[in-house]
Structure formats: C-alpha cells, structure tokens
Amino acid sequence: MDMHTVVVGTSGTTAEDVVAVARHGAQVELSAAAVDALAASRLIVDALAAKPEPVYGVSTGFGALASRHISTELRAQLQRNIVRSHAAGMGPRVEREVVRALMFLRLKTVASGHTGVRPEVAQTMADVLNAGITPVVHEYGSLGCSGDLAPLSHCALTLMGEGDAEGPDGTVRPAGELLAAHGITPVELREKEGLALLNGTDGMLGMLVMALADLRNLYTSADITAALSLEALLGTDKVLAPELHAIRPHPGQGVSADNMLRVLAGSGLTGHHQDDAPRVQDAYSVRCAPQVNGAGRDTLDYAAVVAGREMASSVDNPVVLPDGRVESNGNFHGAPVAYVLDFLAIVAADLGSICERRTDRLLDKNRSHGLPPFLADDAGVDSGLMIAQYTQAALVSEMKRLAVPASADSIPSSAMQEDHVSMGWSAARKLRTAVDNLARIVAVELYAAARAVEIRAAEGLVPAPASQAAVAALRAAGAEGPGPDRFLAPDLAAADTFVREGRLIAAVEPVTGPLA
C-alpha cells in the first residue's frame, strides 16, 4: 500500500492521482472546500425535495419512468431500488484496479458539489477506498450511457452494505460484513443520492487513464526494440537524423526518432547495409519505425487531452448549478471517451503489427543479412525462435480484431428513452486486452532482437552501449541468451515482465539519458 494521500477537492483530479489510488493503494481525503461544496449543494436538493413540484432525480422516477412523481415517504426506497435494480452486471469480475479507479473518479465528481450528495456519503466512499474494500463488479452491464450504470451500481451497493466485495486480503465476503469489520456504517440514501452514484463515465475513464500510462511505457519500449532490431539487421541509422524529421514536423515522430538515435549511439553494427548485398534502403518496418511509433504517440497525446477534460468534469444528471438550479443534461454520454479508447486500440494494433514484422525479418535467413535461420543454435536440429514468432503473430491477429471500434455500435435501451449509447465501457474493456497483448508482442521483439545482437557481437561487431545495457538487464531478469533449444515460455514470460514493469527503459536510460 502506498501511504501517499490524495486530496480530493472540488475541481477534478490528475492522471497521476488516479493511478496512485487505483494501482498503488494511495489513501484519499476530502478537502475542506469539498466538504463545504457538498453541504451547500445538499441544501439546494433538500429545498427542492420539500417543494410540491416534481424535480427529475429528486422527486421523480428515472429514465423512461421519469414522469412519475414520487411521494416523500417512498423516496428513500426509490434511491435504494435504483441501486439494487441497476446492480445487474454479469460475467467475470472486473480487475481490482479498475474498480478502485471507478470509485475514486466517482468520488471526484461527487466532491465537486454539483451532485447534491451529502458529505457523509462522500466520506463513506473515501473510507471504503482507504479500507481496501473493493466491490465485486462484473464485465458486462454498461452501455456507456447513462454512464457506466451497472458497474457503478455494484459499487453503490457496497456503500449500502449489500452485495459482495473483496477485502484487503483478497477474500470475497458480504459487503456488510466487510464494512462492519472496518468500522464503516452503511449509508442510507436520500433524495438524488442513488442516482448521483450511478450516472458517470468513471469506469471507462479510469481504464483510459491507466491505458495511457501503460501505453506510454510500451511506446518508449518499442522505440528501444526497434533500434535493437535495426542494429541486428545491420541497418542504417541515417534515417533517424533530426533534420529529416524536422521537415515533417509531427511531434511524436521526432521523439521516436530521437529515442532510437540515442539508443544506437556508438553502435558498431549500423551502417553495414552494403556489406553482404546491396541495400539502398532498409525495409519499411525498420525505416518507418519513427513514423509509425510517432503517430501512435501523437494519438496518445490527443487521448490524454480528452482524459484531462473528463477528469475536470462533473458528470451527473441532473446537476446542481451554483445559482441553485437543478438541471437535466446529457453529460453522462460516453462518446468523447469511447472514441479515443477505440482510437488507442487501433494504434496499439498497428504498433504490434510493425513489431511482429521486424521479428519475422530477424528470423528469416533470406532477409536477416547473415543471421542464422530462426536465430537457432543448430538450425534443423534446433527450431530457435520459430514458434515465439507464431505466438507473436497470434497476438497481433487478436489485436487487429480488437481494433474494430465499439463506439460505432449502439443498441437502444430503456424503452427507447436511451436510444443512442456510446459503448465506451466495451471500448475500454477491449483496449485493456489490447494493451496486455501489446506488452507481450514488444517482449517477443525484444527477446529476438537481443539474441540477434548477441549473435552479431559473437562475430566481432560491437553493439551500442545502450544495447549492451538492455541485453545485460534482460539476461539478469531471467530471459536467457543464445544456445540450444530449451523450454521457451519462461524466457518469454520474463521478457514480458521486464517490458511491462518499465525495466527495459530503466536499463538504457543511464546510457542514453531520459527517453521521452
């Protein structure tokens, strides 16, 4: 558990805070300003609840049932019922970090003072997070409009002491037992509060924020593996010259080219492209790596802008405005987030594809410029990395299927009241799978390129100092070097962990300086 404390105020949060709470167990605390804003907005809701005129979300039903005015004595039951009935998810459990991100982001909106939720409800949300209690949330149930309803409902159910949740020890128990064990009193929801806990894009946003963190690591790692592959293929680094990228000034392209150039500094392998057979140019998968990696980087930057805007938002319906009005709106629609989630799945698939093409080139004796077939020790007796590339290709194939957008689909719901939905949760779920696959794909390229560089070094060519550092760290992490065939899966798993944890970048930066 990270004992760092994240203070939740009235004006949004940061990606770093989301990751700290979701992944590292950071504690959360409501600021004094947030408590004041919560109390002020609650006074507005209470005043409206006392009036005879119906107000949506306060004294009416919801969705297609919004036309019914609910009497005072039934309103607490109404708020409980919306949580219970909407907690209708099915399928596998969602990962703990996703649920924590969802809960934290919902707390962020509640603390803005635009939802009408009482301070004690917000404090209970913080207490549940701080206790390490994680509601059981299921894979299926959100259409991304009105936000992530079913996932958020399962979280709200835990606040009420109902349903199941996972304790800090990883054991799933009835939520009421877990709350009692940590001295947390279940909330009794009042007007507007059940609805306010459910109406948000928090699940898809949390997954977007974490995917961006993971993808930034993987894009820098892919710059490094591309450089290693270029080196192993005796390619030329002249295509990485800054002046060439300055005349096509896409920011990400220049960053990736600079990363690759710094990894290759001092290499004795680059520039031998005319030695064995005339090569005017390297293949596209080698020569165009900065263009492909860079375009993906620019896409990450755009997605980060959208995520930043959404983290600064108060997503609820209806909302409490500073002038005392409670107004209905459509801000819960997940389209802005859904689109970039799908866009990231597209660029991740393409990055995986170009990594696989370089791996295949390293293994093909007809295109590898003197490397042994499949980088095998005794080709024919040994198969080398033949099937490692098969595994990589299978991952790439799935990546391409995952790149089909979810946000282009829409299934009407709620008796046609909700007749256009974003499917943002589905876009986020498939992106998580894509990011996992991409880490494995980059790891296979790293493993192949490292072996190829070592084979070149054994022939008397001296790799770049950064390449040597990367290979040495990979070997120290348990991924063994060239030699006769052996059980390969553990080596690939070690390479995957090495990439996923950012250790590849950490290995080369003492040589290259910080990479972007």
Secondary structure as UniProt FT lines:
FT   STRAND          5..8
FT   HELIX           15..24
FT   STRAND          27..30
FT   HELIX           32..49
FT   TURN            56..58
FT   HELIX           63..65
FT   TURN            66..67
FT   HELIX           72..74
FT   HELIX           75..86
FT   STRAND          90..93
FT   HELIX           96..110
FT   TURN            111..113
FT   HELIX           119..130
FT   TURN            131..132
FT   STRAND          134..135
FT   STRAND          138..140
FT   HELIX           149..159
FT   TURN            160..161
FT   STRAND          164..166
FT   TURN            168..169
FT   STRAND          172..174
FT   HELIX           175..181
FT   TURN            182..183
FT   TURN            191..192
FT   HELIX           193..196
FT   TURN            197..198
FT   HELIX           202..232
FT   TURN            233..234
FT   HELIX           238..240
FT   HELIX           242..246
FT   HELIX           251..264
FT   TURN            265..266
FT   TURN            270..271
FT   TURN            273..275
FT   HELIX           284..287
FT   HELIX           289..311
FT   STRAND          319..320
FT   TURN            322..323
FT   STRAND          326..327
FT   TURN            331..332
FT   HELIX           335..363
FT   TURN            365..369
FT   HELIX           373..375
FT   TURN            380..381
FT   TURN            384..385
FT   HELIX           386..402
FT   TURN            407..408
FT   TURN            414..417
FT   HELIX           424..458
FT   TURN            459..460
FT   HELIX           465..476
FT   TURN            477..478
FT   HELIX           489..500
FT   TURN            501..502
FT   HELIX           503..512
//
